[in-house]
Amino acid sequence: MSEKILCVDDDPSILQAFQRQLRKKFRIETAASGAEGLETIASSGPFAVIVSDMRMPGMDGIQFLIAAKERVPECTRVMLTGNADQQTAIDAVNAGQIFRFLTKPCPAETLVATLAAGVRQYQLVTAEKELLEKTLRGSVKVLTDVLSLTNPTAFGHASRIRRVVQRLCKQLNVDQPWQCEIAAMLSQIGCVTVPPDTLDKVYRGQALKPEEAQMLEDHPAVGRDLVANIPRLESVAEIIAYQQKRFDGAGIPADSVARENIPLGARILKVAIDFDELKWGGDEDVQVLVELRRRPEWYDPGVLAAMEAVIGFEMAPQICEIGMEDLTTKMVFAEDVKTDDGTLLISKGQEVTVSLRQRLRNFATTRTIIEPLRVLVRTDMRSPVTTQA
């Protein structure tokens, strides 16, 4: 078997016995204490099965298995002990959430069978986790691809927002930042119900008709309903629903949720969205921050302070003109990419990706794309571009 087994016991003779009995069937590593076991998990993992003695100095078996579960929740945990009283077994099962409870001396065939079953359990759990992750990534990709094809303006807005949210999450040391990033990617998915002309008005700061304003107000709820159907994205759906909620509780949805009761991801998203709309409306970063500061009740003060820190550390890009074949990843489109008949292909602000480059090549076989393309290039990037004064 390719999966590894970790055996933890403070008795050297027991560890030697593990090696003799199991090395022909499993890949075995050993540790002489709970603390050493945790170090081994960090340095030599992953382990499919972790076997621990109960009575060890410093950190007993239950404490060790609890700590191991926090670090590698998918591993299978087995308790092997000479103390077989009922309370020990109950504590091990309830606190350590162990897979099997074995007593010493344990027949070799029993131990081998237990470890083999533990490996199968680990493979089942990891296979299910991989399936869920692939399903999740695939679902998100389908939704973003649909948005990019049906509404390039909204997709460009979401792409820019995501980059801001990534930096804010890092600055704020957010737990589980992937939720915020996915929420940013899908924040505009509800705009599939909004005509592109209406979105163009929004990003240009033009007045909306009452019916257009209502469509725009509805898009977070539409997005939430779409995303809520994807397993494990319930929290992401709530972030999307509250993306336009002001810190003082005003805005949509019209409920009593306010301040810290608004999901943190939504508070981050609100700052990122408003920053992007102002910036891509033509304002400079400093002007945008001044405007955001004029709205003290709109934003979480901590998130706004993080936004100022992010802007302060951000490397200033250059605007360059290049041909389509010179596009490289990490560049950002500084203006819309259109065909000669005015069809919008890519909205400004989107980061250049392999798929976007391929999309442009495909269009170029049947349509004429206006060149040169104007892109933002960080000053630390080396690429064959012509810098504009």
C-alpha positions as CSV (number, residue, x, y, z in Angstrom):
1,M,0.0,0.0,0.0
2,S,1.2,3.5,-0.8
3,E,-0.5,5.2,2.2
4,K,1.5,5.7,5.3
5,I,0.8,4.6,8.9
6,L,2.0,6.6,12.0
7,C,2.4,4.6,15.2
8,V,2.9,6.6,18.4
9,D,3.9,5.0,21.7
10,D,6.4,5.9,24.5
11,D,7.6,2.3,24.7
12,P,10.5,1.7,22.3
13,S,9.9,-2.1,22.3
14,I,6.3,-1.6,21.1
15,L,7.5,0.7,18.3
16,Q,10.1,-1.9,17.2
17,A,7.4,-4.6,17.2
18,F,5.2,-2.4,14.9
19,Q,8.1,-2.2,12.5
20,R,8.8,-5.9,12.5
21,Q,5.1,-6.9,12.2
22,L,3.9,-4.4,9.7
23,R,6.7,-3.2,7.5
24,K,6.1,-5.8,4.8
25,K,2.4,-4.7,4.5
26,F,2.5,-1.0,5.2
27,R,4.8,2.0,5.1
28,I,5.4,2.6,8.8
29,E,6.7,5.7,10.7
30,T,7.0,5.9,14.4
31,A,7.0,8.6,17.2
32,A,7.9,8.2,20.9
33,S,5.4,10.8,22.2
34,G,2.4,12.9,21.3
35,A,4.5,16.0,20.7
36,E,6.8,14.0,18.4
37,G,3.8,12.6,16.7
38,L,2.5,16.0,15.8
39,E,5.9,17.0,14.5
40,T,6.0,13.9,12.3
41,I,2.5,14.7,11.0
42,A,3.7,18.2,10.0
43,S,7.0,17.0,8.5
44,S,6.2,13.6,6.9
45,G,2.4,13.5,6.3
46,P,-0.1,12.8,5.1
47,F,-0.8,9.6,7.0
48,A,-3.8,7.4,6.2
49,V,-4.0,5.9,9.7
50,I,-2.6,7.1,13.1
51,V,-2.3,4.5,15.9
52,S,-1.7,5.9,19.4
53,D,-1.1,4.4,22.8
54,M,-3.3,5.8,25.6
55,R,-1.0,6.4,28.5
56,M,2.0,8.5,27.5
57,P,3.8,11.2,29.5
58,G,3.0,14.8,28.8
59,M,0.3,14.3,26.2
60,D,-1.9,11.2,26.5
61,G,-3.4,9.4,23.6
62,I,-6.8,11.1,23.6
63,Q,-5.2,14.6,23.7
64,F,-2.8,13.6,20.9
65,L,-5.6,12.2,18.7
66,I,-7.7,15.3,19.2
67,A,-4.8,17.4,18.1
68,A,-4.1,15.1,15.2
69,K,-7.8,15.4,14.1
70,E,-7.5,19.2,14.1
71,R,-4.5,19.0,11.8
72,V,-5.6,16.2,9.5
73,P,-9.3,15.6,10.0
74,E,-9.4,13.0,7.1
75,C,-7.0,10.6,8.7
76,T,-8.3,7.4,10.4
77,R,-7.5,7.2,14.1
78,V,-6.9,4.0,16.1
79,M,-6.3,3.7,19.9
80,L,-4.2,0.8,21.2
81,T,-3.9,0.6,24.9
82,G,-3.3,-1.7,27.9
83,N,-5.9,0.3,29.9
84,A,-9.1,-1.2,28.7
85,D,-11.6,0.2,31.2
86,Q,-15.0,1.4,29.9
87,Q,-14.4,5.1,30.6
88,T,-11.2,5.2,28.6
89,A,-13.0,3.7,25.7
90,I,-15.9,6.2,26.0
91,D,-13.5,9.2,26.2
92,A,-11.5,7.9,23.2
93,V,-14.5,7.4,21.0
94,N,-16.3,10.7,22.0
95,A,-13.3,13.1,22.2
96,G,-10.8,11.5,19.8
97,Q,-13.5,10.2,17.4
98,I,-11.5,7.1,16.8
99,F,-12.1,4.5,14.2
100,R,-11.1,1.4,16.3
101,F,-10.3,0.8,20.0
102,L,-7.8,-2.1,20.5
103,T,-6.3,-3.5,23.6
104,K,-2.8,-4.8,24.4
105,P,-1.6,-7.3,23.7
106,C,-3.2,-7.2,20.2
107,P,-2.8,-10.2,17.9
108,A,-0.8,-9.3,14.7
109,E,-3.6,-10.4,12.4
110,T,-6.1,-8.2,14.3
111,L,-3.8,-5.2,14.0
112,V,-3.2,-5.8,10.3
113,A,-6.9,-6.2,9.6
114,T,-7.7,-3.0,11.5
115,L,-5.0,-1.0,9.7
116,A,-6.2,-2.3,6.3
117,A,-9.8,-1.2,7.2
118,G,-8.4,2.1,8.3
119,V,-6.7,2.7,5.0
120,R,-9.8,1.8,3.1
121,Q,-11.8,4.3,5.3
122,Y,-9.2,7.0,4.6
123,Q,-9.3,6.3,0.8
124,L,-13.1,6.6,0.9
125,V,-13.0,9.9,2.8
126,T,-10.4,11.4,0.6
127,A,-12.0,10.2,-2.6
128,E,-15.3,11.8,-1.5
129,K,-13.5,15.0,-0.6
130,E,-11.8,15.1,-4.0
131,L,-15.1,14.5,-5.7
132,L,-16.8,17.3,-3.8
133,E,-13.9,19.7,-4.5
134,K,-13.9,18.9,-8.2
135,T,-17.7,19.3,-8.3
136,L,-17.5,22.6,-6.5
137,R,-14.7,23.9,-8.8
138,G,-16.6,22.7,-11.8
139,S,-19.9,24.4,-10.7
140,V,-18.2,27.7,-10.0
141,K,-16.4,27.5,-13.4
142,V,-19.7,26.8,-15.2
143,L,-21.3,29.8,-13.6
144,T,-18.4,32.2,-14.3
145,D,-18.2,30.9,-17.9
146,V,-21.9,31.6,-18.4
147,L,-21.5,35.1,-17.0
148,S,-18.4,35.8,-19.2
149,L,-20.3,34.8,-22.3
150,T,-23.7,36.4,-21.5
151,N,-22.5,39.6,-19.8
152,P,-18.7,40.4,-20.3
153,T,-19.2,43.7,-18.4
154,A,-20.4,42.0,-15.3
155,F,-17.8,39.3,-15.6
156,G,-15.0,42.0,-15.9
157,H,-16.4,43.7,-12.8
158,A,-16.3,40.4,-10.8
159,S,-12.8,39.6,-12.0
160,R,-11.5,43.0,-10.7
161,I,-13.4,42.6,-7.4
162,R,-11.9,39.2,-6.8
163,R,-8.4,40.6,-7.0
164,V,-9.2,43.3,-4.5
165,V,-10.9,40.8,-2.2
166,Q,-7.9,38.5,-2.3
167,R,-5.6,41.3,-1.1
168,L,-8.1,42.4,1.6
169,C,-8.4,38.8,2.9
170,K,-4.7,38.6,3.2
171,Q,-4.4,41.9,4.9
172,L,-7.2,41.0,7.4
173,N,-5.9,37.4,7.9
174,V,-9.4,36.1,7.1
175,D,-10.1,32.5,8.1
176,Q,-11.2,30.4,5.1
177,P,-10.6,33.2,2.5
178,W,-11.7,30.8,-0.3
179,Q,-15.3,31.6,0.6
180,C,-14.7,35.3,0.1
181,E,-12.9,34.7,-3.2
182,I,-15.7,32.5,-4.6
183,A,-18.3,35.1,-3.4
184,A,-16.3,37.7,-5.3
185,M,-16.1,35.6,-8.4
186,L,-19.9,34.9,-8.3
187,S,-21.0,38.3,-6.9
188,Q,-22.3,39.4,-10.3
189,I,-23.9,36.1,-11.4
190,G,-27.3,37.6,-10.7
191,C,-26.6,40.1,-13.4
192,V,-27.5,37.5,-16.0
193,T,-31.0,38.9,-15.6
194,V,-29.8,42.5,-16.1
195,P,-29.4,43.8,-19.7
196,P,-25.8,44.8,-20.6
197,D,-26.8,48.3,-21.5
198,T,-28.1,48.8,-18.0
199,L,-24.8,47.7,-16.5
200,D,-22.9,49.9,-18.8
201,K,-24.9,52.8,-17.4
202,V,-24.0,51.8,-13.9
203,Y,-20.3,51.7,-14.6
204,R,-20.4,55.0,-16.4
205,G,-22.2,56.6,-13.6
206,Q,-25.3,57.4,-15.7
207,A,-28.8,57.7,-14.2
208,L,-31.0,54.5,-14.3
209,K,-34.7,54.3,-15.1
210,P,-36.8,53.0,-12.1
211,E,-37.3,49.6,-13.7
212,E,-33.5,49.4,-14.4
213,A,-32.7,50.3,-10.8
214,Q,-35.1,47.6,-9.5
215,M,-33.4,45.0,-11.7
216,L,-30.0,46.0,-10.4
217,E,-31.3,45.9,-6.8
218,D,-32.6,42.4,-7.3
219,H,-29.3,40.9,-8.6
220,P,-27.8,39.9,-5.2
221,A,-30.9,37.9,-4.3
222,V,-30.9,36.2,-7.7
223,G,-27.2,35.4,-7.2
224,R,-27.8,34.0,-3.8
225,D,-30.6,31.7,-5.0
226,L,-28.4,30.4,-7.8
227,V,-25.4,29.7,-5.6
228,A,-27.3,28.3,-2.7
229,N,-28.1,25.2,-4.8
230,I,-24.4,24.2,-4.8
231,P,-23.3,22.0,-1.9
232,R,-20.9,23.6,0.6
233,L,-21.6,27.1,-0.7
234,E,-24.4,28.1,1.7
235,S,-22.1,30.7,3.4
236,V,-20.9,32.0,0.0
237,A,-24.6,32.5,-1.0
238,E,-25.2,34.6,2.2
239,I,-22.1,36.8,1.4
240,I,-23.5,37.4,-2.1
241,A,-27.0,38.2,-0.7
242,Y,-25.5,40.9,1.6
243,Q,-22.9,42.3,-0.8
244,Q,-24.7,45.7,-1.0
245,K,-25.6,45.9,2.7
246,R,-24.2,49.0,4.4
247,F,-22.5,48.7,7.7
248,D,-25.2,50.7,9.5
249,G,-27.9,48.2,8.2
250,A,-29.3,50.3,5.4
251,G,-29.5,49.0,1.9
252,I,-30.5,45.5,0.6
253,P,-31.7,43.1,1.8
254,A,-34.1,45.3,3.9
255,D,-33.8,43.6,7.2
256,S,-32.4,44.3,10.7
257,V,-28.9,42.8,10.1
258,A,-26.2,45.4,10.7
259,R,-22.6,45.9,11.7
260,E,-20.8,42.8,12.8
261,N,-23.9,40.7,12.2
262,I,-23.4,41.2,8.5
263,P,-21.1,38.3,7.2
264,L,-17.5,39.5,7.2
265,G,-17.2,38.4,3.5
266,A,-20.1,40.7,2.6
267,R,-18.5,43.6,4.4
268,I,-15.3,43.0,2.5
269,L,-17.2,42.6,-0.8
270,K,-19.0,45.9,-0.2
271,V,-15.8,47.8,0.0
272,A,-14.3,46.0,-3.0
273,I,-17.4,46.6,-5.2
274,D,-17.7,50.3,-4.4
275,F,-13.9,50.8,-4.8
276,D,-14.0,49.1,-8.2
277,E,-17.0,51.1,-9.5
278,L,-15.4,54.4,-8.5
279,K,-12.0,53.5,-9.8
280,W,-13.1,52.2,-13.1
281,G,-15.4,55.2,-13.4
282,G,-12.2,57.2,-13.9
283,D,-11.1,58.1,-10.4
284,E,-7.5,57.6,-9.1
285,D,-6.9,55.3,-6.1
286,V,-6.5,58.3,-3.7
287,Q,-9.7,59.9,-4.9
288,V,-11.6,56.7,-4.5
289,L,-10.4,56.3,-0.9
290,V,-11.3,59.9,-0.1
291,E,-14.8,59.2,-1.5
292,L,-15.2,56.0,0.5
293,R,-14.2,57.9,3.7
294,R,-17.0,60.3,3.1
295,R,-19.4,57.5,3.7
296,P,-18.6,56.6,7.3
297,E,-21.7,54.5,7.9
298,W,-21.4,52.5,4.7
299,Y,-18.4,50.4,5.5
300,D,-16.8,48.3,8.3
301,P,-14.0,50.6,9.6
302,G,-11.6,47.7,9.9
303,V,-12.1,46.7,6.2
304,L,-11.8,50.2,5.0
305,A,-8.5,50.6,6.9
306,A,-7.3,47.3,5.3
307,M,-8.2,48.8,1.9
308,E,-6.0,51.8,2.6
309,A,-3.1,49.5,3.6
310,V,-3.6,47.4,0.4
311,I,-3.5,50.5,-1.8
312,G,-0.5,51.8,-0.1
313,F,1.5,48.6,-0.8
314,E,0.2,48.0,-4.3
315,M,2.8,48.4,-7.1
316,A,1.9,51.0,-9.7
317,P,1.2,49.5,-13.1
318,Q,2.1,51.0,-16.5
319,I,-0.4,51.2,-19.4
320,C,1.0,49.6,-22.5
321,E,-0.2,48.9,-26.1
322,I,0.5,45.4,-27.5
323,G,-0.6,43.1,-30.1
324,M,-2.9,40.1,-29.3
325,E,-0.1,37.6,-29.6
326,D,2.0,39.4,-27.0
327,L,-0.6,39.0,-24.3
328,T,0.7,37.2,-21.2
329,T,-0.9,36.1,-18.0
330,K,-0.9,38.6,-15.1
331,M,-1.5,41.5,-17.5
332,V,-4.8,43.3,-17.0
333,F,-6.9,44.8,-19.8
334,A,-6.9,48.6,-19.4
335,E,-9.8,49.1,-21.8
336,D,-12.6,47.1,-23.4
337,V,-11.6,44.6,-26.2
338,K,-14.0,44.9,-29.1
339,T,-14.5,43.8,-32.7
340,D,-14.5,46.2,-35.5
341,D,-18.3,46.2,-35.5
342,G,-18.4,47.2,-31.8
343,T,-19.1,43.9,-30.2
344,L,-17.7,43.7,-26.7
345,L,-15.5,40.6,-26.2
346,I,-13.7,41.4,-22.9
347,S,-14.5,44.1,-20.4
348,K,-11.7,46.3,-19.1
349,G,-10.2,45.2,-15.8
350,Q,-10.1,41.5,-16.5
351,E,-6.9,39.7,-15.9
352,V,-5.4,38.0,-18.9
353,T,-5.7,34.2,-18.6
354,V,-5.0,31.3,-20.9
355,S,-8.7,30.8,-21.6
356,L,-9.2,34.5,-22.5
357,R,-6.2,34.4,-24.9
358,Q,-7.7,31.4,-26.6
359,R,-11.1,33.1,-26.8
360,L,-9.5,36.0,-28.6
361,R,-7.7,33.7,-31.0
362,N,-11.0,31.9,-31.8
363,F,-12.8,35.2,-32.5
364,A,-9.9,36.4,-34.6
365,T,-10.4,33.6,-37.1
366,T,-13.8,35.0,-38.1
367,R,-13.9,38.6,-36.8
368,T,-11.5,41.5,-36.8
369,I,-10.4,42.5,-33.3
370,I,-9.4,46.1,-32.8
371,E,-5.7,46.3,-32.1
372,P,-3.4,47.3,-30.4
373,L,-4.8,46.2,-27.1
374,R,-4.2,48.5,-24.1
375,V,-3.2,46.6,-20.9
376,L,-1.9,47.3,-17.4
377,V,1.5,45.8,-16.7
378,R,3.3,45.8,-13.3
379,T,6.6,47.5,-13.4
380,D,8.3,44.3,-12.2
381,M,7.1,42.3,-15.3
382,R,9.3,41.9,-18.3
383,S,7.4,41.6,-21.6
384,P,7.6,42.8,-25.2
385,V,5.4,45.8,-24.9
386,T,5.4,49.4,-26.0
387,T,5.0,51.8,-23.0
388,Q,2.8,54.8,-23.5
389,A,3.7,58.1,-22.0
